[in-house]
């Protein structure tokens, strides 16, 4: 149902936005921002509505013809007044960024066609087209075909963008997030907001805005503009938040200048404090022959590492470049992988699931973990510190300031250590996590997504793992969350002892963040392995061949009337499943004529909800096989979705497999294939009969693959 916004709604939420600047952030306002707020409040409501409507647009350039809103009295007259009072100006005041935003690429090419040939323009990026158009307009003015008088520029845009940056903490968020919140599109965390400022001082705020604003403008600067920015006096920063924006600009600007002004680009990279900037500077300086300077910097990092990630890079780079080690640490870890598993090739689209199924067949418990386990454990353990002792600046924030600034442990060391001491037994830790999950279930956060099985792997970790190791890992994450928020191993298994495994299929790479997380887990005391997968035809891999009959071809509203399934292991049938299904709707007469299934036959049959568990169990850890598999799989997945349940299985299509192994046949329909290969059919278009026929085709595929494999050996 459409939810209408009340009259002058945008004006109401704009005053909500301005109210934020009456609290702790008031001391951070620039003179322009303060003057904008004062001038706005002095306007009458009609003019305020015009300004607010313009402020809610994505770009500073607006089309005045679109502002004839019923809630505003004489809107065009109000706009004329605001032009005379300096709120709006003509396009000569527009930035390249705003022009690019309001005009499509096709519109830019069309306008340029008024000045020159359009040949080759379509291959140019939008910023380049804007630059060309700006040059032509400066020389010759806007084309007569372009109604430039209808376009206005918000002359208050700089002040507004500064306020938005101070409120949201980035240069991308806009005022439409208020309406998205009120319409239920965006969920917020209002109960964790306190009146705190995003930056420490007014000077830091101005510096952060300088760096963030210029970073947004980089794509529209030519070589001269880039060099001019790089060689200008850059403001100093002190606080952690301001330094973040400074490092981001220095890195991005440094990369752009490496090709044209290499010395300047390297200087910018050397000034940035981020890991990626330091790494880039070291690599590029080494290429330039600055061997001693790079060596000294690497040794300094190894002795005084700023982060685990940077330390891992420095140790590896130092060993390879100065000790002539031929392989990287990442390569070494992959080569020394503690185990290799033969996994059925059907699992190549979801390798972790295939490995867990392999273990399950051997009676070994396993859980998908990756980053979710550790991020949810971290978030639930320290929820009070993160969302009560710390704070969000606004309800639209996702990450508490201490995580953004990566100083969580430094700010809350006493509270963190006191909590870990209180959680001195597995029972107390388990109780604490259940309590936090119960109290805060469903609340928005940046660490994990709530689900009904969120606690299952955490429970297994607590039951089978070492409490000391868990505490140690939580403490390390607290001290350097920025570099330990991801890269964790794919699965956790319990095979007499608990261990984590990073799964690598052929061709997969081990990333440095994964290397760091693995090393820290090992340091905490956990058993961690890198497991490589070799694709084979595993004879123990179950295949379930499925066929369904339905009331029609569209799974959005047609329903299943019959399911037949045959389970194969090592090419032999080990089980079968068949049932009629009450579709809870009439079966069309043409379908009854085709399948023989009538309304009378299914009136006492179970509905899908009554057999869903049986279908899920029968197909669990198996490959879902069907003739034209997407049809059968799509219907069954949709039936589970109606029950708000997920159904995911690896798929295999016997049509595609038969085309691959027996190419050149006249037809690959089930009826023609069974006739060609003399496969007995009990009744075509009945589920179990068709499933058995497709299972026979699957056996033919396996036999052909075995013949090819033997011929190659």
KOLGUFI-965718 format. One line per 2 residues: for each residue x, y, z of C-alpha. Coordinates in steps of 0.05 Angstrom, whole numbers. Layout:
<rolums>
X Y Z; ...
</rolums>
This chain:
<rolums>
0 0 0; 26 69 -19
42 113 41; 30 187 27
73 239 61; 36 295 97
35 367 70; 100 405 80
132 340 104; 199 359 74
199 424 113; 185 386 178
243 338 169; 289 395 148
277 428 215; 291 360 247
357 361 209; 374 432 232
358 415 304; 420 370 305
463 432 298; 436 463 362
471 411 405; 543 388 411
557 401 337; 540 475 342
612 492 360; 636 458 296
595 501 247; 630 544 195
610 617 188; 576 601 121
536 545 152; 514 588 211
494 644 164; 454 595 120
414 569 180; 399 640 204
377 664 135; 334 602 125
297 610 191; 282 683 172
244 662 108; 169 652 107
144 581 100; 130 583 25
202 604 11; 228 554 61
190 500 24; 222 520 -42
292 519 -11; 279 452 23
251 420 -41; 314 443 -77
357 418 -20; 325 349 -27
349 344 -99; 411 303 -111
449 359 -146; 455 434 -139
426 445 -208; 350 445 -210
296 454 -263; 249 508 -237
192 480 -280; 188 421 -232
172 464 -171; 98 477 -180
78 441 -116; 7 449 -89
33 461 -18; 69 525 -41
32 589 -57; 54 620 -124
117 578 -128; 147 612 -189
140 680 -156; 173 652 -93
231 628 -137; 239 696 -169
243 728 -100; 295 677 -77
336 691 -140; 336 765 -124
356 749 -52; 416 707 -73
389 637 -59; 392 615 -132
435 634 -192; 443 616 -266
485 560 -295; 548 601 -295
552 584 -220; 547 509 -232
603 461 -218; 623 406 -266
598 355 -217; 529 385 -215
523 393 -290; 544 320 -298
490 300 -248; 431 336 -278
446 319 -351; 448 248 -379
507 225 -421; 462 226 -483
441 297 -467; 514 318 -460
531 287 -527; 471 321 -559
492 390 -532; 564 380 -555
536 364 -623; 514 437 -628
587 457 -628; 624 399 -661
618 331 -693; 591 277 -646
639 226 -674; 677 190 -619
640 225 -562; 602 162 -541
668 129 -522; 685 185 -473
670 182 -398; 618 229 -371
668 274 -333; 707 284 -398
643 303 -435; 626 353 -381
695 383 -386; 688 391 -462
619 421 -455; 644 470 -402
699 492 -449; 651 504 -507
600 541 -464; 655 586 -436
674 605 -508; 606 608 -543
552 606 -490; 496 554 -484
463 531 -549; 397 565 -566
364 496 -565; 379 489 -491
330 523 -444; 385 545 -397
341 598 -364; 298 542 -334
358 514 -297; 380 545 -232
438 533 -185; 430 530 -110
478 583 -86; 471 555 -15
496 486 -38; 566 492 -7
537 508 62; 484 453 54
535 400 34; 579 419 93
519 410 140; 502 343 107
574 321 116; 574 341 189
508 304 200; 520 240 160
596 236 162; 602 226 87
593 264 22; 542 217 -9
483 217 38; 425 264 24
362 288 59; 320 235 24
343 187 79; 292 220 126
234 202 80; 264 132 69
264 124 144; 192 148 152
168 104 94; 199 43 126
250 33 70; 309 48 115
315 24 187; 353 66 237
381 57 307; 352 117 344
359 89 414; 435 89 410
442 163 392; 471 212 441
487 286 433; 559 278 411
599 313 357; 629 276 299
695 314 303; 737 339 361
747 412 341; 722 464 292
791 463 258; 788 388 249
718 394 221; 740 445 169
800 402 151; 758 339 144
709 375 100; 765 401 56
792 331 45; 725 297 36
698 350 -12; 761 350 -55
761 274 -58; 691 277 -87
714 327 -140; 775 288 -163
742 254 -224; 727 323 -253
797 353 -246; 845 355 -305
921 345 -297; 931 419 -281
876 417 -228; 904 354 -196
974 383 -192; 947 449 -166
910 413 -110; 971 369 -93
1018 429 -87; 970 474 -48
974 485 27; 937 425 57
904 436 125; 931 401 186
890 347 221; 892 322 293
832 278 309; 824 207 283
762 223 241; 794 282 205
858 241 193; 816 187 159
790 236 106; 860 266 97
890 197 84; 835 180 35
848 242 -8; 923 236 -5
920 164 -28; 870 176 -85
906 239 -108; 974 205 -103
951 148 -147; 925 196 -201
991 234 -203; 1039 174 -205
1037 171 -281; 1043 245 -296
1078 275 -235; 1111 215 -203
1152 253 -152; 1091 292 -127
1049 228 -126; 1100 191 -85
1106 249 -36; 1030 248 -25
1031 173 -13; 1088 180 37
1048 232 76; 986 188 83
982 144 144; 936 90 117
962 19 106; 946 19 32
983 85 21; 1044 61 58
1045 -4 20; 1037 32 -47
1094 80 -30; 1140 23 -10
1126 -16 -74; 1134 44 -120
1196 70 -85; 1228 1 -90
1214 3 -165; 1250 70 -168
1312 41 -136; 1304 73 -67
1327 7 -35; 1358 34 29
1300 81 44; 1250 25 33
1291 -23 75; 1294 26 133
1219 39 129; 1203 -36 128
1247 -48 189; 1212 9 225
1144 -21 209; 1167 -90 233
1193 -60 298; 1133 -14 309
1075 -40 268; 1014 6 261
969 -54 245; 972 -129 235
957 -121 161; 1015 -73 149
1061 -117 191; 1043 -178 148
1059 -140 85; 1125 -112 113
1151 -179 137; 1134 -213 71
1161 -157 27; 1225 -151 68
1238 -227 64; 1228 -229 -11
1264 -166 -31; 1322 -165 18
1331 -238 38; 1317 -263 -33
1260 -308 -10; 1227 -332 -75
1155 -341 -52; 1107 -299 -12
1079 -318 56; 1011 -326 23
1039 -375 -28; 1076 -413 27
1012 -421 67; 975 -447 6
1032 -495 -11; 1035 -521 60
960 -530 65; 949 -582 118
897 -621 79; 870 -633 9
799 -658 -1; 769 -693 -62
702 -659 -72; 650 -676 -125
654 -628 -183; 580 -613 -177
597 -570 -116; 641 -521 -155
591 -464 -148; 588 -469 -72
651 -503 -50; 644 -490 25
576 -524 25; 606 -583 -12
662 -590 39; 612 -588 97
570 -641 63; 633 -684 53
647 -679 127; 575 -693 146
577 -759 107; 637 -777 150
600 -759 215; 639 -695 226
601 -633 249; 612 -569 212
587 -497 208; 593 -441 158
628 -385 195; 669 -336 153
663 -266 182; 594 -275 210
614 -318 270; 667 -270 296
630 -206 280; 566 -230 313
605 -256 374; 642 -189 379
578 -148 371; 537 -188 421
593 -191 472; 607 -116 470
538 -90 453; 535 -47 515
603 -16 502; 588 -5 428
517 21 430; 508 48 501
576 70 528; 597 93 459
546 126 414; 521 138 344
524 210 322; 457 205 286
406 149 279; 429 139 206
498 118 229; 514 44 229
582 41 262; 598 72 330
652 125 329; 702 80 365
699 29 308; 704 82 254
764 111 289; 791 42 306
803 62 379; 750 19 413
798 -14 462; 834 51 477
768 86 495; 736 29 534
794 -13 560; 770 -14 632
699 -32 613; 722 -86 563
770 -119 612; 718 -117 668
667 -151 623; 716 -205 601
733 -218 673; 658 -226 690
651 -274 633; 701 -321 664
665 -386 649; 631 -415 588
564 -414 623; 570 -340 639
591 -323 568; 534 -364 539
483 -331 586; 510 -261 568
505 -274 493; 434 -301 498
414 -242 541; 442 -191 491
409 -228 433; 342 -229 468
343 -156 488; 369 -128 422
343 -177 370; 328 -143 304
363 -77 320; 402 -46 263
478 -52 268; 538 -54 222
568 -118 248; 520 -175 230
451 -192 205; 401 -222 253
374 -291 238; 342 -349 276
406 -391 272; 454 -335 291
474 -368 357; 484 -439 330
557 -432 309; 571 -388 370
544 -443 415; 588 -494 380
649 -449 388; 636 -441 463
622 -515 473; 682 -543 436
731 -485 437; 777 -456 490
748 -399 531; 818 -369 537
826 -370 461; 757 -338 452
775 -282 501; 842 -273 468
810 -265 399; 757 -217 425
811 -175 457; 851 -172 392
789 -151 353; 776 -97 404
847 -69 396; 847 -70 319
777 -81 293; 793 -45 228
840 -100 207; 805 -159 241
734 -147 217; 740 -196 159
783 -249 127; 762 -304 175
762 -377 153; 703 -404 115
682 -461 161; 689 -488 231
690 -564 243; 691 -608 304
729 -673 291; 747 -692 363
779 -623 366; 754 -557 341
788 -526 281; 776 -471 229
787 -483 156; 798 -434 99
773 -470 36; 809 -457 -29
784 -486 -95; 832 -492 -154
851 -422 -177; 830 -387 -112
879 -339 -79; 893 -327 -6
885 -253 8; 928 -216 58
870 -200 104; 855 -275 107
928 -288 123; 925 -238 180
861 -266 209; 887 -337 205
952 -318 240; 914 -282 295
868 -342 306; 929 -386 312
961 -335 359; 898 -338 402
905 -413 407; 858 -441 354
874 -496 305; 870 -467 235
882 -501 168; 881 -481 96
844 -536 59; 852 -542 -16
798 -575 -58; 810 -622 -116
750 -632 -162; 733 -705 -175
672 -748 -188; 660 -770 -116
623 -837 -116; 593 -821 -48
562 -755 -70; 486 -763 -69
446 -741 -130; 371 -732 -124
336 -733 -192; 271 -694 -187
209 -686 -230; 146 -647 -213
78 -638 -245; 44 -570 -238
-19 -531 -253; 19 -489 -304
86 -461 -324; 94 -398 -281
119 -412 -210; 95 -344 -186
23 -367 -184; 19 -439 -209
29 -495 -159; 57 -565 -154
10 -624 -161; 60 -682 -156
133 -694 -136; 176 -754 -153
248 -761 -131; 301 -815 -140
365 -813 -99; 429 -841 -130
495 -856 -95; 552 -886 -136
504 -890 -194; 456 -936 -158
386 -919 -132; 385 -919 -56
318 -886 -42; 257 -856 -75
202 -807 -57; 134 -796 -89
70 -759 -70; 12 -722 -100
6 -651 -74; -57 -611 -64
-43 -546 -103; -99 -509 -66
-126 -486 -133; -163 -516 -193
-123 -558 -242; -137 -535 -314
-169 -586 -359; -112 -584 -409
-63 -601 -352; -107 -659 -330
-108 -684 -401; -32 -680 -404
-15 -711 -337; -77 -750 -318
-78 -714 -250; -147 -687 -234
-177 -644 -178; -208 -707 -148
-141 -742 -144; -108 -687 -103
-165 -665 -59; -141 -710 -1
-67 -703 -17; -21 -663 30
-9 -590 16; 64 -571 4
73 -544 75; 59 -614 101
114 -647 59; 166 -589 60
207 -621 115; 209 -688 78
231 -654 13; 285 -615 50
311 -677 85; 309 -721 23
350 -670 -18; 397 -648 38
471 -648 19; 451 -676 -50
457 -648 -120; 389 -628 -147
382 -659 -216; 325 -651 -266
310 -649 -340; 308 -574 -352
328 -565 -279; 309 -492 -271
236 -508 -280; 232 -560 -224
281 -524 -179; 246 -457 -188
178 -486 -168; 205 -521 -106
245 -459 -85; 183 -417 -93
142 -464 -50; 193 -459 5
194 -383 -3; 119 -382 9
134 -415 76; 188 -362 89
241 -417 84; 304 -419 42
318 -476 -6; 388 -478 -37
419 -539 -70; 473 -547 -124
438 -560 -190; 451 -604 -250
410 -607 -315; 405 -672 -353
388 -634 -417; 454 -596 -414
493 -658 -392; 465 -701 -448
482 -646 -499; 553 -646 -472
564 -721 -471; 520 -743 -529
523 -686 -578; 488 -686 -645
422 -719 -627; 360 -694 -663
323 -677 -598; 339 -674 -524
268 -677 -498; 257 -729 -444
209 -769 -488; 257 -771 -548
318 -787 -506; 284 -845 -471
262 -871 -539; 332 -863 -569
367 -899 -511; 310 -950 -502
295 -928 -430; 229 -956 -405
176 -904 -387; 118 -925 -343
77 -862 -355; 103 -798 -386
84 -734 -349; 78 -769 -282
130 -747 -233; 163 -811 -208
164 -843 -277; 198 -781 -307
246 -777 -248; 267 -850 -259
277 -837 -333; 320 -775 -319
360 -816 -269; 375 -867 -324
400 -809 -367; 445 -786 -310
476 -855 -306; 490 -852 -381
525 -785 -370; 568 -815 -314
586 -875 -357; 607 -831 -415
650 -787 -369; 683 -850 -341
699 -874 -411; 731 -808 -429
771 -807 -365; 797 -877 -377
816 -861 -449; 857 -801 -425
895 -844 -375
</rolums>
